[in-house]
């Protein structure tokens, strides 16, 4: 648990290479995401040892420090403040300092200043330079392997939709409250207001998607929002494409995404060819005109067909092959979370919510978190003498029960190895449970994305809330039980759970302790 975000941020900054090495800062629900100029200047082991850091992930485009929900926002704010102060201080030092080396004096606190000319090169220095060059080559090859078109596309999609999650959560919870009041026939005068509050964002979400898409692809954000706004404008009902009148919102977030990408390329093409005097007037005009017309007459119709296909496929998947589909989806979701690729599912969830009022996939995928909780509970019971690991589990378990699995993934199951696999088994069992009831006619959906675990109960939709909640709760219990049993019997070595020290010789027996060992006290 991080008690002082400023202290944590101060500890992280030098370990990622200092202010000069950080090119961008962002965060999602659990991770601090950093763009780095030189990856080799990061001290991975020291970062993992910082109190409160649950793990580190590198996906090629960003370096991610897993901090957990709630605290990541405060640490990010403190990190950005330190980063700004460090850059201002460095700039002042370079402006005021006028040393014997021509105004550039390398100090211990300025890791970004490198002497231009090295003195006599010793054999050891030559070896170090060769190793550095070798490391740079390996880094370049690894980055090239990670920069596949698919991974790059998924990361970009995630960066577009992740900033929208807080609004989706807030509006979804308000929608759940409005639905509950409607079913109970309470406060009839307040219910319409709550419905308006919860629906307004979803009605205009295409504009926000367009804004973020243009920003991600290097265009002008407001132009991306302007082009995407045509998707939800009521007047499109008077436009006919392919012999069919368009409907406001047709294509949804997929149409908005495609429209903004197209607008960005049109804008870049114009700016590269028009002189400055005409650029101010013609570039915005041509961007809106060309992209807008293509969106109306091509993209909205095509995106609408794709969105309809997604909804049909999701319904068919669960009603026809529900148990098998739930088994596969629930079992594979934890690896997606581990790789950070689960955010790429947000457009699918959002499309389903736009079409049907809820997403039927999220409750199935949420079962992966149940398997993770069951596995962590088994580790807690089996490794009763490992006080450090049990403390980690106690601190991460509440977040796991609420569906945030990364603290348990990086703090418990993944370092131990086999418990991660048995947690996937638990998730598969819970997903199969929910999928089975979908085959039997009891659909379980969620009116918003973001919350999971117990936090998803207020957002459940489908049939009657009591029946839906019963099926979802049964899936959670199945995931807990199977994850616990699979981990207890198969997820840990046979010698796990014995005392750390031999009771007679009082000597440590490290071979009996699987996984990471607690850090020695300082």
C-alpha positions as CSV (number, residue, x, y, z in Angstrom):
1,X,0.0,0.0,0.0
2,X,1.4,3.4,-1.1
3,X,1.0,5.9,1.7
4,X,3.0,8.8,0.3
5,X,2.7,9.1,-3.5
6,X,5.3,11.9,-3.6
7,X,7.9,9.6,-2.0
8,X,7.0,6.9,-4.5
9,X,7.3,9.3,-7.4
10,X,10.6,10.6,-6.1
11,X,11.9,7.0,-5.9
12,X,10.7,6.1,-9.4
13,X,12.1,9.1,-11.3
14,X,15.8,8.4,-11.0
15,X,15.3,4.7,-11.6
16,X,13.8,5.4,-15.1
17,X,16.8,7.6,-16.1
18,X,15.8,10.9,-14.7
19,X,13.7,13.8,-16.3
20,X,15.7,13.9,-19.5
21,X,14.9,10.2,-20.2
22,X,11.1,10.6,-19.9
23,X,9.4,11.7,-23.1
24,X,5.7,11.1,-22.1
25,X,3.7,10.3,-19.0
26,X,0.2,8.8,-18.8
27,X,-1.7,6.3,-16.7
28,X,-4.6,3.9,-17.0
29,X,-6.6,2.3,-14.1
30,X,-3.5,0.5,-12.6
31,X,-0.4,1.4,-14.5
32,X,2.0,4.4,-14.9
33,X,2.8,4.5,-18.6
34,X,6.1,6.2,-19.6
35,X,7.7,7.0,-22.9
36,X,11.4,6.7,-22.6
37,X,14.2,8.1,-24.7
38,X,16.7,5.3,-23.7
39,X,15.4,2.1,-22.3
40,X,18.9,1.0,-21.2
41,X,19.0,3.6,-18.5
42,X,16.1,2.0,-16.6
43,X,16.9,-0.1,-13.5
44,X,14.3,-2.8,-13.6
45,X,15.3,-4.7,-10.5
46,X,15.4,-1.5,-8.4
47,X,12.0,-0.4,-9.7
48,X,10.5,-3.7,-8.7
49,X,12.0,-3.3,-5.2
50,X,10.3,0.1,-4.7
51,X,7.6,-0.3,-2.0
52,X,4.2,-0.3,-3.7
53,X,5.4,-1.3,-7.1
54,X,3.6,-4.5,-8.1
55,X,5.5,-5.1,-11.3
56,X,6.8,-3.6,-14.6
57,X,5.7,-4.3,-18.1
58,X,7.2,-3.3,-21.5
59,X,5.1,-3.5,-24.6
60,X,7.5,-1.8,-27.0
61,X,5.8,1.6,-27.1
62,X,5.8,2.4,-23.4
63,X,7.3,1.3,-20.2
64,X,4.6,0.5,-17.6
65,X,4.9,0.5,-13.8
66,X,2.1,-1.4,-12.2
67,X,0.9,0.5,-9.1
68,X,-2.7,-0.6,-8.6
69,X,-6.0,1.2,-8.7
70,X,-6.6,4.5,-6.8
71,X,-2.9,5.2,-6.1
72,X,-1.7,5.3,-9.7
73,X,-3.5,8.7,-10.3
74,X,-1.9,10.3,-7.3
75,X,1.6,8.9,-8.1
76,X,1.3,10.0,-11.7
77,X,0.4,13.6,-10.6
78,X,3.4,13.7,-8.2
79,X,5.6,12.2,-10.9
80,X,4.6,14.8,-13.5
81,X,5.3,17.6,-10.9
82,X,8.7,16.2,-10.2
83,X,9.4,15.8,-13.9
84,X,8.5,19.4,-14.6
85,X,10.6,20.7,-11.7
86,X,13.5,18.6,-12.8
87,X,13.4,19.9,-16.4
88,X,13.1,23.5,-15.3
89,X,16.1,23.0,-12.9
90,X,18.1,21.4,-15.7
91,X,17.3,24.2,-18.1
92,X,18.3,26.8,-15.5
93,X,21.6,25.0,-14.7
94,X,22.5,24.9,-18.4
95,X,21.6,28.5,-18.9
96,X,23.5,29.8,-15.8
97,X,26.4,27.3,-15.7
98,X,29.6,28.4,-17.5
99,X,32.3,25.9,-16.5
100,X,35.7,25.3,-18.0
101,X,34.3,22.8,-20.4
102,X,32.5,25.5,-22.4
103,X,29.3,25.8,-20.3
104,X,28.4,22.2,-19.8
105,X,29.3,20.8,-16.5
106,X,28.4,17.2,-15.8
107,X,27.2,16.6,-12.2
108,X,26.0,13.7,-10.3
109,X,22.4,14.9,-10.4
110,X,22.3,15.4,-14.2
111,X,22.5,12.1,-15.8
112,X,21.5,13.5,-19.2
113,X,24.8,15.5,-19.6
114,X,27.4,13.4,-21.3
115,X,31.0,14.6,-22.0
116,X,31.5,15.2,-25.7
117,X,35.1,14.0,-25.7
118,X,36.3,11.1,-23.7
119,X,39.8,11.0,-22.3
120,X,42.2,8.1,-23.0
121,X,40.4,4.9,-23.6
122,X,41.4,2.0,-21.4
123,X,40.8,-1.7,-22.3
124,X,38.1,-1.9,-19.7
125,X,36.4,1.2,-21.1
126,X,36.7,-0.3,-24.6
127,X,35.0,-3.5,-23.4
128,X,32.3,-1.5,-21.7
129,X,31.7,0.4,-24.9
130,X,31.5,-2.8,-26.9
131,X,28.9,-4.2,-24.4
132,X,26.9,-1.0,-24.6
133,X,26.8,-1.2,-28.4
134,X,25.8,-4.9,-28.1
135,X,23.1,-4.0,-25.7
136,X,21.8,-1.2,-28.0
137,X,21.7,-3.7,-30.9
138,X,19.7,-6.2,-28.8
139,X,17.4,-3.5,-27.7
140,X,16.8,-2.4,-31.3
141,X,16.0,-6.0,-32.4
142,X,13.7,-6.5,-29.4
143,X,11.8,-3.3,-30.2
144,X,11.5,-4.3,-33.8
145,X,10.0,-7.7,-32.8
146,X,7.5,-5.9,-30.5
147,X,6.6,-3.3,-33.1
148,X,4.4,-5.6,-35.2
149,X,1.4,-3.9,-37.0
150,X,-1.1,-5.9,-34.8
151,X,0.5,-4.9,-31.5
152,X,0.9,-1.3,-32.6
153,X,-2.7,-1.1,-33.7
154,X,-3.9,-2.6,-30.4
155,X,-1.9,-0.2,-28.4
156,X,-3.3,2.7,-30.3
157,X,-6.8,1.6,-29.8
158,X,-6.2,1.2,-26.1
159,X,-4.7,4.7,-25.9
160,X,-7.8,6.1,-27.6
161,X,-10.4,4.4,-25.3
162,X,-8.6,4.2,-21.9
163,X,-9.2,7.9,-21.2
164,X,-12.9,7.3,-21.6
165,X,-13.2,4.6,-18.9
166,X,-13.9,7.0,-16.0
167,X,-16.9,8.5,-17.8
168,X,-18.1,5.1,-18.8
169,X,-17.9,3.9,-15.2
170,X,-19.6,6.9,-13.8
171,X,-22.4,6.9,-16.4
172,X,-22.9,3.2,-16.1
173,X,-23.3,3.3,-12.3
174,X,-25.8,6.2,-12.6
175,X,-27.7,4.1,-15.2
176,X,-27.8,1.2,-12.8
177,X,-29.2,3.4,-10.1
178,X,-31.8,4.8,-12.5
179,X,-32.8,1.2,-13.5
180,X,-33.1,0.1,-9.9
181,X,-35.3,3.1,-9.0
182,X,-37.5,2.4,-12.0
183,X,-37.9,-1.3,-11.2
184,X,-38.7,-0.4,-7.6
185,X,-41.0,2.5,-8.7
186,X,-39.1,4.8,-6.3
187,X,-38.6,8.6,-6.8
188,X,-40.3,8.8,-10.2
189,X,-39.5,12.5,-10.4
190,X,-35.8,11.9,-10.2
191,X,-35.5,8.9,-12.5
192,X,-35.7,10.9,-15.8
193,X,-33.0,13.2,-14.6
194,X,-30.7,10.2,-13.8
195,X,-31.5,8.6,-17.1
196,X,-30.5,11.9,-18.9
197,X,-27.2,12.1,-17.0
198,X,-26.3,8.5,-17.8
199,X,-27.3,8.6,-21.4
200,X,-25.8,12.0,-22.4
201,X,-22.2,10.8,-22.6
202,X,-23.1,7.7,-24.6
203,X,-25.1,9.8,-27.0
204,X,-21.9,11.9,-27.7
205,X,-19.2,9.3,-27.2
206,X,-18.4,9.4,-30.9
207,X,-17.2,13.0,-30.5
208,X,-14.8,12.0,-27.7
209,X,-13.5,9.0,-29.6
210,X,-12.9,11.3,-32.6
211,X,-11.0,13.8,-30.5
212,X,-8.8,11.1,-28.9
213,X,-8.2,9.4,-32.3
214,X,-6.9,12.5,-33.9
215,X,-4.7,13.2,-31.0
216,X,-3.3,9.6,-31.1
217,X,-2.6,9.7,-34.8
218,X,-1.0,13.2,-34.8
219,X,-3.8,15.3,-36.1
220,X,-5.7,18.3,-34.6
221,X,-8.0,16.8,-31.8
222,X,-10.8,19.3,-32.3
223,X,-11.0,18.5,-36.1
224,X,-11.2,14.8,-35.2
225,X,-14.1,15.5,-32.9
226,X,-15.8,17.7,-35.6
227,X,-15.6,15.0,-38.2
228,X,-16.8,12.2,-35.8
229,X,-19.7,14.4,-34.6
230,X,-21.5,13.8,-37.9
231,X,-22.0,10.2,-36.8
232,X,-24.4,11.2,-34.0
233,X,-25.9,14.3,-35.6
234,X,-29.7,13.8,-35.9
235,X,-29.8,15.4,-39.3
236,X,-28.0,12.4,-40.9
237,X,-31.5,10.8,-41.0
238,X,-32.1,12.8,-44.2
239,X,-29.0,11.4,-45.9
240,X,-29.3,8.3,-48.1
241,X,-26.3,6.0,-48.6
242,X,-26.5,2.8,-50.8
243,X,-30.2,3.3,-51.1
244,X,-30.8,3.3,-47.4
245,X,-31.5,6.3,-45.1
246,X,-28.8,6.7,-42.4
247,X,-29.7,6.6,-38.8
248,X,-28.1,8.9,-36.2
249,X,-25.3,7.0,-34.4
250,X,-25.1,4.4,-37.2
251,X,-21.6,2.8,-37.0
252,X,-21.2,4.1,-33.4
253,X,-17.6,4.3,-32.0
254,X,-16.2,2.3,-34.9
255,X,-17.5,4.8,-37.4
256,X,-16.2,7.7,-35.3
257,X,-12.8,6.0,-35.1
258,X,-12.6,5.5,-38.8
259,X,-13.8,9.0,-39.6
260,X,-11.2,10.6,-37.3
261,X,-8.4,8.5,-38.7
262,X,-9.4,9.5,-42.2
263,X,-9.6,13.1,-41.1
264,X,-6.1,13.0,-39.7
265,X,-4.6,11.8,-43.0
266,X,-6.5,14.4,-45.0
267,X,-5.3,17.1,-42.6
268,X,-1.7,15.9,-42.9
269,X,-1.9,15.8,-46.7
270,X,-3.2,19.3,-46.8
271,X,-0.6,20.7,-44.4
272,X,2.2,19.2,-46.4
273,X,1.1,20.8,-49.6
274,X,-0.6,24.1,-48.9
275,X,1.3,27.3,-48.2
276,X,1.0,28.9,-44.8
277,X,-1.4,31.7,-45.9
278,X,-3.9,29.1,-47.3
279,X,-3.2,26.4,-44.7
280,X,-5.1,28.3,-42.0
281,X,-8.3,28.5,-44.0
282,X,-8.3,25.5,-46.4
283,X,-6.8,22.7,-44.2
284,X,-9.6,22.7,-41.6
285,X,-12.2,23.2,-44.4
286,X,-11.0,20.4,-46.6
287,X,-10.5,18.1,-43.6
288,X,-14.1,18.5,-42.4
289,X,-15.6,18.5,-46.0
290,X,-13.7,15.5,-47.5
291,X,-13.7,13.4,-44.4
292,X,-17.2,14.3,-43.5
293,X,-18.6,13.4,-46.9
294,X,-16.7,10.1,-47.0
295,X,-18.0,9.3,-43.5
296,X,-21.6,9.9,-44.5
297,X,-21.6,8.1,-47.8
298,X,-19.2,5.2,-47.0
299,X,-17.9,4.9,-43.4
300,X,-21.2,5.1,-41.5
301,X,-22.8,2.5,-43.6
302,X,-19.8,0.1,-43.5
303,X,-19.2,0.7,-39.8
304,X,-22.9,0.1,-39.1
305,X,-22.6,-3.3,-40.9
306,X,-19.6,-4.3,-38.8
307,X,-21.2,-3.1,-35.6
308,X,-24.3,-5.2,-36.4
309,X,-22.1,-8.2,-37.1
310,X,-20.3,-7.8,-33.8
311,X,-23.6,-7.8,-31.9
312,X,-24.9,-10.8,-33.8
313,X,-21.7,-12.7,-33.3
314,X,-21.7,-12.0,-29.6
315,X,-25.2,-13.2,-29.2
316,X,-24.7,-16.3,-31.3
317,X,-21.4,-17.1,-29.5
318,X,-23.0,-17.3,-26.0
319,X,-26.5,-18.6,-26.9
320,X,-25.1,-21.4,-29.2
321,X,-21.7,-22.3,-27.8
322,X,-22.0,-20.6,-24.4
323,X,-20.2,-23.0,-22.1
324,X,-17.3,-23.6,-24.5
325,X,-17.1,-19.9,-25.4
326,X,-17.1,-19.0,-21.7
327,X,-14.4,-21.6,-21.0
328,X,-12.1,-20.1,-23.6
329,X,-12.8,-16.4,-22.9
330,X,-12.6,-16.8,-19.1
331,X,-9.4,-18.9,-19.4
332,X,-7.5,-16.6,-21.7
333,X,-8.4,-13.2,-20.3
334,X,-5.7,-13.1,-17.6
335,X,-2.9,-13.4,-20.2
336,X,-4.4,-10.5,-22.0
337,X,-4.4,-8.5,-18.8
338,X,-0.8,-9.5,-18.2
339,X,0.1,-8.2,-21.6
340,X,-2.0,-5.0,-21.3
341,X,-3.9,-6.0,-24.5
342,X,-7.3,-6.3,-22.7
343,X,-7.9,-2.6,-23.3
344,X,-8.3,-3.3,-27.0
345,X,-11.6,-5.0,-26.2
346,X,-13.1,-1.7,-25.1
347,X,-14.5,-0.8,-28.6
348,X,-16.3,-4.1,-28.8
349,X,-17.8,-3.6,-25.3
350,X,-18.8,-0.1,-26.2
351,X,-20.4,-1.1,-29.5
352,X,-22.5,-3.8,-27.7
353,X,-23.6,-1.2,-25.1
354,X,-24.6,1.2,-27.8
355,X,-26.6,-1.5,-29.7
356,X,-28.1,-3.5,-26.9
357,X,-27.8,-1.4,-23.8
358,X,-25.3,-3.8,-22.2
359,X,-22.3,-6.0,-23.1
360,X,-22.7,-9.7,-22.7
361,X,-18.9,-10.4,-22.9
362,X,-17.7,-8.5,-19.8
363,X,-19.4,-10.7,-17.2
364,X,-17.8,-13.8,-18.8
365,X,-14.4,-12.1,-18.9
366,X,-14.8,-11.0,-15.3
367,X,-14.6,-14.6,-14.2
368,X,-10.8,-14.5,-14.8
369,X,-10.6,-12.3,-11.8
370,X,-12.5,-14.8,-9.7
371,X,-10.0,-17.5,-10.6
372,X,-7.2,-15.2,-9.6
373,X,-8.8,-14.5,-6.2
374,X,-9.2,-18.3,-5.6
375,X,-5.6,-19.0,-6.5
376,X,-4.3,-16.2,-4.3
377,X,-6.4,-17.6,-1.4
378,X,-4.9,-21.0,-1.9
379,X,-1.3,-19.6,-1.9
380,X,-2.2,-17.7,1.3
381,X,-3.3,-21.0,3.0
382,X,-0.5,-23.1,1.7
383,X,2.4,-20.7,2.3
384,X,1.4,-19.9,5.8
385,X,5.1,-19.3,6.9
386,X,5.9,-16.8,4.2
387,X,4.8,-13.7,6.0
388,X,6.0,-11.3,3.2
389,X,3.9,-13.0,0.5
390,X,0.9,-13.3,2.8
391,X,1.1,-9.6,3.5
392,X,1.2,-8.9,-0.3
393,X,-1.9,-11.1,-0.7
394,X,-3.8,-9.4,2.1
395,X,-3.1,-6.0,0.6
396,X,-4.0,-7.0,-3.0
397,X,-7.0,-9.2,-2.3
398,X,-9.6,-6.4,-1.8
399,X,-8.7,-5.0,-5.3
400,X,-8.9,-8.5,-6.7
401,X,-12.4,-9.0,-5.2
402,X,-13.4,-5.8,-7.0
403,X,-12.1,-7.1,-10.3
404,X,-8.7,-5.4,-10.5
405,X,-6.4,-8.3,-11.1
406,X,-3.0,-6.8,-11.8
407,X,-1.9,-6.4,-8.1
408,X,-2.4,-10.2,-7.6
409,X,-1.0,-11.0,-11.0
410,X,2.3,-9.2,-10.6
411,X,2.6,-9.5,-6.8
412,X,1.6,-13.2,-6.4
413,X,0.6,-15.6,-9.2
414,X,2.9,-14.6,-12.0
415,X,6.2,-14.6,-9.9
416,X,5.2,-18.0,-8.6
417,X,4.5,-19.4,-12.0
418,X,2.1,-22.3,-11.7
419,X,-0.6,-20.4,-9.7
420,X,-1.0,-18.1,-12.7
421,X,-2.0,-21.1,-14.8
422,X,-4.3,-22.5,-12.1
423,X,-5.9,-19.1,-11.8
424,X,-6.7,-19.3,-15.6
425,X,-8.3,-22.7,-14.9
426,X,-10.5,-21.1,-12.3
427,X,-11.4,-18.3,-14.7
428,X,-12.3,-20.8,-17.4
429,X,-14.6,-22.7,-15.0
430,X,-16.4,-19.5,-14.0
431,X,-16.8,-18.4,-17.6
432,X,-18.2,-21.8,-18.6
433,X,-20.8,-21.4,-15.8
434,X,-22.0,-18.1,-17.0
435,X,-21.9,-19.3,-20.6
436,X,-23.9,-22.4,-19.8
437,X,-26.8,-20.2,-18.4
438,X,-26.6,-18.0,-21.5
439,X,-27.2,-21.2,-23.6
440,X,-30.2,-21.9,-21.3
441,X,-31.7,-18.5,-22.0
442,X,-30.5,-16.4,-19.0
443,X,-28.4,-13.6,-20.5
444,X,-26.0,-11.7,-18.2
445,X,-24.8,-8.3,-19.4
446,X,-23.2,-5.2,-18.0
447,X,-24.4,-1.6,-18.7
448,X,-20.8,-0.2,-18.4
449,X,-17.2,-1.3,-18.6
450,X,-14.4,-0.8,-16.0
451,X,-15.8,-2.4,-12.8
452,X,-15.6,-6.1,-12.4
453,X,-15.8,-8.6,-9.6
454,X,-18.2,-7.6,-6.8
455,X,-18.3,-4.0,-8.2
456,X,-20.1,-5.2,-11.3
457,X,-23.3,-6.2,-9.4
458,X,-24.9,-2.7,-9.6
459,X,-24.3,-2.7,-13.4
460,X,-25.8,-6.1,-14.3
461,X,-28.5,-6.3,-16.9
462,X,-30.2,-8.9,-19.0
463,X,-33.3,-10.6,-17.6
464,X,-34.6,-9.8,-14.1
465,X,-31.8,-8.3,-11.9
466,X,-32.2,-11.0,-9.2
467,X,-31.8,-13.9,-11.7
468,X,-28.9,-12.1,-13.5
469,X,-27.2,-11.4,-10.2
470,X,-27.7,-15.0,-9.1
471,X,-26.0,-16.4,-12.3
472,X,-23.2,-13.9,-12.1
473,X,-22.6,-14.6,-8.4
474,X,-22.7,-18.3,-9.1
475,X,-20.0,-17.8,-11.7
476,X,-17.8,-15.9,-9.2
477,X,-18.2,-18.6,-6.6
478,X,-17.3,-21.3,-9.2
479,X,-14.2,-19.3,-10.2
480,X,-13.2,-18.9,-6.6
481,X,-13.6,-22.5,-5.8
482,X,-12.0,-24.0,-8.9
483,X,-9.1,-21.5,-8.7
484,X,-8.5,-22.3,-5.1
485,X,-8.7,-26.1,-5.5
486,X,-6.5,-26.2,-8.6
487,X,-3.9,-24.0,-7.0
488,X,-4.0,-25.8,-3.6
489,X,-3.5,-29.3,-5.1
490,X,-1.6,-28.5,-8.4
491,X,-0.3,-25.0,-8.3
492,X,2.5,-25.3,-5.7
493,X,5.5,-27.7,-5.2
494,X,5.0,-30.6,-2.8
495,X,7.3,-29.0,-0.2
496,X,5.5,-25.7,-0.1
497,X,4.0,-24.7,3.2
498,X,6.8,-26.1,5.4
499,X,8.6,-23.8,7.8
500,X,11.3,-21.6,6.3
501,X,13.9,-22.7,8.8
502,X,14.8,-26.2,9.9
503,X,13.3,-26.5,13.4
504,X,16.4,-28.4,14.7
505,X,19.3,-26.6,13.0
506,X,17.6,-23.2,12.5
507,X,19.0,-23.0,9.0
508,X,17.1,-21.6,6.1
509,X,15.9,-24.0,3.4
510,X,15.4,-21.8,0.3
511,X,14.7,-24.8,-1.9
512,X,11.4,-25.3,0.0
513,X,10.2,-21.8,-0.9
514,X,8.9,-21.3,-4.4
515,X,8.7,-18.0,-6.1
516,X,10.1,-14.7,-5.0
517,X,11.6,-14.3,-1.6
518,X,10.9,-11.4,0.7
519,X,13.5,-8.6,0.7
520,X,15.9,-8.6,3.6
521,X,15.2,-5.8,6.1
522,X,17.4,-2.8,5.7
